[in-house]
Amino acid sequence: MRIILIGPPGAGKGTQCQRLVNFLQVPHLSTGEMLRDAIKKKTAEGKEASSFMENGQLVPDQLVLGLVTRRLKDQDCRKGCLLDGFPRTINQAEMLDDLLERQAMSVDGVIELSVPQEELVRRMLARKREDDSPEVFAQRIESFKRQTAPLLEYYELKGKLEHVDGLGSADDIFDRVRQAIRAFRRAKR
Ligand code: B4P
């Protein structure tokens, strides 16, 4: 299966994907992780991405698409994958649709993890990642509302969206995520 997780920064996309990897037996593609890795390795892409990430902005679509395109060509992605934090703009979603279509593939389902802003801030303060200062985090929430939230309607109109309440223990949320996966499986039959 090919599943996308969408949610504001700190919603727990990465946390749920770690559990889903075992459940679905497909690789986890996190664009946030790919970008942090590129920055650590000081690649040209990492150098370009760092100033955007430091300011809580989305990195340019073409840069992210390049990373995802390369990864999706790997053999382990043939049977499916978890897309964590990608797409994050309508443009990225359209580019992903084109990319998958050329390989006779498609997205099976999209999970929206929703978490109230006060809880996101609480989690961010507990996590202490480099791009988690309160100012940068506020900017990332803004980017989510402006650039990523419109994707929910994009996938809703395609009949591919399931909403999941992202409040509670990670295990309880995972139960809800599995229910969403069951709905995608039923729709596929
Ligand atoms: P990401 O790495 O995707 O970061 P995120 O949205 O903050 O994380 P996530 O929702 O996965 O939260 P997590 O599980 O860690 O992106 C970072 C940056 O990269 C972006 O701001 C952007 O600049 C750039 N980027 C990435 N993709 C891009 C794209 N496609 N286009 C352009 N730019 C892109 O959970 C957060 C914390 O909460 C953790 O500490 C966790 O332990 C805790 N937590 C999780 N579940 C919990 C629960 N149920 N209860 C309590 N705490 C919980």
Residues whose N, C-alpha, C, O or C-beta is under 5 A from the ligand:
A	BS01	B4P	G7 P8 P9 G10 A11 G12 K13 G14 T15 T31 G32 E33 F52 M53 G56 Q57 L58 V59 V64 D84 G85 F86 P87 R88 R123 R127 R140 G166 G168 S169 A170
